[in-house]
Amino acid sequence: AVHVLGLLCISFRNLDTEERYAIAEAEGGFDDDEDAQATNFQRKFSVPILEGLIHVLGEEKQGWKIREEAASAVLAFCAGCQDAELLAPFEEKLLSSLFGIIQSGPMSTKSEGLTAVASLASVIGASFGKYYDHFMPLAKGLVAAENIESNGEDSVETLRGKAMECVGLMGNAVSKDKFEPDARQMMDLLLKQLQQSGGENQDPTAKEYIVRATARICTAMGEKFLPYLQYIIPDLVESAKREIEITIEDTPFDGMAAPEQNVPGMETLDMHVRGLGGKRIGFNTWAAQEKELACNMLYTYADGFGESFLPYIPQTAAVLLREVMSPMYTVRIAAICALPRLLSSLSAALKKDASLAQAAQELFVNILQQLLQALDMDDEFEEEDLEDEEDEETEEVMLIVAECIAAVLRTAFESGGLTDSNVDVMFSNEYNNGQRTPRFGVPGQEVANVLTEIVKKMQARVEKRMVQHKKLQILGVDVDAQMLENLEEADKRTNEFMDSLCEGIGCIIKAHGGNIIGPCRQICQPFSDSLLTIPGMSAPLNAVGLFFYDDIIEYGGNGAHEFVEKGIQHMLRCADSDNYLLRQAACYGLGVSAEHGGPVVDQFVQPVLSKLLEVIKAPESRKGTNGSATDNAISAVYKLCLHRSAIVPKTVLGELLSLLPIDSDRLEARIVHYRLMRHLAQNDDIAKEYGETMRNVLRKAAASTKGFNQSKQEYDEDDSILTVQTRSFVQSM
């Protein structure tokens, strides 16, 4: 079908009106189709398609409906092909043709033309600057126009909204300096229109266009948009607070329905309830739409402004905390996702103003409490049949709640200044002597309660999955493909859920260290052991069990030595798993045990070393997904050489250095290479013996392009295999 459509495009100009309309419509469908993208449809047929569309868009004798459909096809083409170079030869003619239909076409055609221009501007980026001065006045004029003649086919609000959208996307395509004068004019106009929109009995469509347009302008202006927040946020908070009217009233249900009351925005459903008779249920969809938009926009602004959002955090948090339990799915999702961003903003501000510590602690406690309460919805699930798919909306909420619990616990832990990026801090005395401990988080007296709540939810989810697998075994030959697919999808969601909550537990362990050995022994260890020992438990769930041992041994101090013996036994058993994630968790844990496990590790050094070398020397151990696990095995052997040097043969370190650098697990690579740099900087005994080899390893690592951002011409700190400090040292060698 794709090839047939491509051939038709070549002869586009020779077809009659109806055929052109059909092809223009089909092009939009094909361009927007995932399968068509997979066959690289736009790239194969870009020339005939775009030439054909340019011809139709610019041909005045064509009907407006065909030209409108062609504009829609341009939009779909851009959506499926984010390649500025592909569009470069056609951008001038396309934009010239679109300018004509926006200027002269009927309302619906203008709307499609504006959307196509906005999409083109997004794809071609800075190149749009050449056309900006032509299109911006046109779009601004449509936004400002008080009297727009309507032909009845499309609403004035839609046209004005498309023009607002176009202004924002064009502004994002050009430089901030270029857009700023127009942005300020637009904001003055939009704020005036915002005051006139909305209200109890007004269609929220116009307000939605305005609010979304201000968000796009905000993205383009960045910090220069801050003065406008004082006008926007209070209005959004009020909209988010708005109660959604739901009515239930008696009505005949005998084919003679009572007349409906003409209340703007209310939609009704007549139904018969056994024992109660006819009922009419009313729901204010306008209020619901406005509330959903407000919650989503509050998330957008909180996410975009970081610590600059500080003045608006109290009022925003108050309304969003309440909406975590909203019956509206979309409102609930927006509120849940926004809360970690509010905490992150406050945490960033706390670094500059220590007086905010109490506010940060209170917000953290309130958010965590609400999110844990939201997890109770998982208990309300009815056990589904294998033939049925799980409630997708509720499942998505549960996954997002778990992810956000991990996010707020991570933010709390990192409030002390330690992240995966600052490896140098990880090894500094400044961190080890407590100067980098978290500024807020789970209070010590509440750790046991929080761990209990989280583990209880994890355990319930695992038990639910085990019941479903047992049902599958009982059915035997009666299992069909749909049942298997449903079970597989449910297992994937369970793994995501467990990984997020496990990360949250890890952050609590990192924050409290040896002070919570008791709760870890009583609450976490039994559950982790069950994940590692119960027959039939999947490899991803085994890995969750190992993550607990990895974290408590690494961060629990001397008190955590009681976990080492059992932990190493689990790790040795899992280190040669076929599942690379489980293998990676085991190898990482063996390295952590070598470094932090105390004297009890000595008895395991030989079997641990043998197992790690087995992993490293396995066929294709450094290819594909195997690479990260093998990197962790190499790092673990390095830790054995450093911390168990009296037992590990001296020749092992020399052999190990020949395997470096590593680059699959970027964080572990940064840590290993940082350690090498420290040896050299301190000129210790290891550096004296292996100094030249270590320098060669670091030179190779510095030459790697892993993590190099071509557009910025610099290394991304989180994706590079060297820290900034290590790279600087290499350059000075």
Secondary structure, DSSP 8 states (H G I E B T S, - for coil): -HHHHHHHHHTGGGS-HHHHHHHHHHHHHHHT-HHHHHTTHHHHHHHHHHHHHHHHHH-TTS-HHHHHHHHHHHHHHHHH---HHHHTTTHHHHHHHHHHHHHHS-HHHHHHHHHHHHHHHHHHGGGGHHHHHHHHHHHHHHHH-S-----SSS-HHHHHHHHHHHHHHHHHHS-HHHHHHHHHHHHHHHHHHHHHS--TTS-THHHHHHHHHHHHHHHHHGGGGHHHHHHHHHHHHHHHH----EEEEE---SS--------TTEEEEEEEETTTEEEEEEEEHHHHHHHHHHHHHHHHHHHHHGGGGGGGHHHHHHHHHHHTT-SSHHHHHHHHHHHHHHHHHHHHHHTT-GGGHHHHHHHHHHHHHHHHHHGGGGGG-----TTS---HHHHHHHHHHHHHHHHHHHHHHHTTS--SS-HHHHTSHHHHTTTT--SS-S-GGGHHHHHHHHHHHHHHHHHHHHHHHHHHHHHGGG--HHHHHHHHHHHHHHHHHHHHHHHHHHHHHHHHGGGGHHHIIIIIHHHHHHHHHSTT--HHHHHHHHHHHHHHHHHSGGGGGGGHHHHHHHHHHHTT-SSHHHHHHHHHHHHHHHHHS-GGGGGGHHHHHHHHHHHHHSTTTTSTTHHHHHHHHHHHHHHHHHHSTTTS-THHHHHHHTT----SSHHHHHHHHHHHHHHHHHT-HHHHHHHHHHHHHHHHHHH--TTEETTTTEE-TTT-SS-HHHHHHHHH-
